[in-house]
Amino acid sequence: MLTDLFFTNVAYASVDSFVSNANKFIINPLIILLFALAVVYFLYGVFEFISNSENEEKKTTGKSHMIWGVVGIVIMMGVFTILSIIMKTFNIENIDPKTGKVELPAYNP
């Protein structure tokens, strides 16, 4: 009992579980949310452009929303591409986004 006062308990987690949890709970939902927001913003711009065909100022605003929506979509596709490149570079395979299971190759220093 007395030794417990001087030594801290340490919880060890594997890299697999860390990558799995980060991918499952942070990265994938964030990418999906931002991608959906970019699509909605683009569609709002299309609606604004079509519904205000007489007003040039509102058509310009709609064009601006469409452009920024496309920029957001391209950025999110870039993030997805960069993540794919990183996973292929570090030889991370067998990722199941539904369960968050990741299998990394064995570490040999």
Order of alpha helices (4+ residues) and beta strands (2+ residues): alpha-alpha-alpha-alpha-beta-beta
